[in-house]
Amino acid sequence: MPLSSARNPLFLRDEELDSSLELLMSAQLRLAASVRPELDARGLQFDDFVLLFLLWRRPGLSMTELHTIGGMTRQSLSRHVSALARRDLVEVEIDGHDRRRRLVRPTGEACRLLGELVTRQRR
């Protein structure tokens, strides 16, 4: 049976992929720019914002889950989480079922900050 010469709709051409990547990069730059002044004023980096956002959406993630979802190296993630904990923006606790796991939750202050920043991004 001959193969169909029709274009498979499940596959994108390079030009379509490049266009999609360009849109994603543009969106990321705009999202970052919309919160940058507030982050700078508070001495926070965009990576801090990403971590806080992930925790705001899914409180109680483990460090391993944050590493997987956030895409940071373990060393960088540990450094950011420690800095956020010193600023009382996250709380780190030991998992009651597995003492090797550290669970991270945003504080009330972090949730208030994220509420403001996300509202700004939605505009």
C-alpha positions in Angstrom: 0.0 0.0 0.0 1.6 3.3 -1.0 2.4 5.9 1.6 0.2 9.0 1.5 1.9 12.1 0.2 -0.6 14.3 2.2 1.0 16.3 5.0 0.5 14.7 8.4 -1.2 17.3 10.6 0.5 16.0 13.7 3.9 17.2 12.6 5.0 20.8 12.4 7.4 22.1 9.8 10.6 23.8 10.9 9.2 27.2 10.0 6.1 26.5 12.2 8.3 25.3 15.0 10.5 28.4 14.7 7.5 30.7 14.7 6.1 29.0 17.8 9.5 29.3 19.6 9.7 33.0 18.7 6.2 33.6 20.2 7.1 31.7 23.4 10.3 33.8 23.8 8.5 37.0 23.1 5.8 36.1 25.7 8.5 35.2 28.3 10.3 38.5 27.8 7.0 40.5 28.1 6.0 38.6 31.3 9.4 39.2 32.8 9.4 42.9 31.9 6.0 43.4 33.4 7.2 42.4 36.9 10.9 43.4 36.7 10.5 46.8 38.4 8.7 45.4 41.4 11.2 42.5 41.6 14.2 44.9 41.4 12.7 47.1 44.1 12.4 44.1 46.4 15.9 42.7 45.5 14.4 39.6 43.9 15.5 37.9 40.6 13.1 36.6 38.0 14.2 33.0 39.0 12.8 33.8 42.5 9.6 34.9 40.9 9.3 31.7 39.0 9.9 29.6 42.1 7.4 31.6 44.1 4.9 31.3 41.3 5.3 27.5 41.2 4.9 27.3 44.9 1.9 29.6 44.9 0.2 27.4 42.4 1.3 24.1 44.1 2.3 24.6 47.7 4.3 21.9 49.4 6.4 20.8 46.4 9.5 18.9 47.3 13.0 20.3 46.3 13.2 17.4 43.7 9.8 18.4 42.2 10.9 22.1 42.1 14.1 21.0 40.4 12.2 19.1 37.8 9.5 21.6 37.1 11.6 24.8 37.5 14.5 23.6 35.4 17.2 24.9 37.8 20.3 23.0 38.8 20.0 21.6 42.3 22.7 23.9 43.6 21.0 27.0 42.2 17.6 25.9 43.4 19.0 25.3 46.9 20.6 28.8 46.9 17.4 30.5 45.8 15.2 28.6 48.3 17.6 29.4 51.1 17.6 33.1 50.2 13.8 33.2 50.0 13.5 31.5 53.4 15.8 34.1 54.9 13.5 36.7 53.6 10.5 34.9 55.0 9.0 34.3 51.6 9.0 30.5 51.8 9.0 27.9 54.6 10.9 24.7 54.3 9.9 21.7 56.3 10.9 18.1 56.6 8.4 15.6 55.1 6.9 13.6 58.0 7.0 10.4 56.0 10.4 10.7 54.5 13.0 12.8 56.4 15.2 13.1 53.3 12.5 15.2 51.5 12.2 18.9 52.1 8.8 20.4 51.3 8.6 24.1 50.4 5.6 26.4 50.9 5.1 30.1 50.2 4.4 32.3 53.2 1.5 34.7 53.5 3.8 37.6 52.4 4.8 35.6 49.3 1.2 34.9 48.4 0.3 38.6 48.7 3.3 39.6 46.6 2.5 36.9 43.9 -1.2 38.1 43.9 0.0 41.6 43.0 2.5 40.5 40.4 0.3 38.0 38.7 -2.5 40.6 38.5 -0.1 43.0 36.8 0.9 40.2 34.3 -2.7 39.5 33.4 -3.3 43.1 32.3 
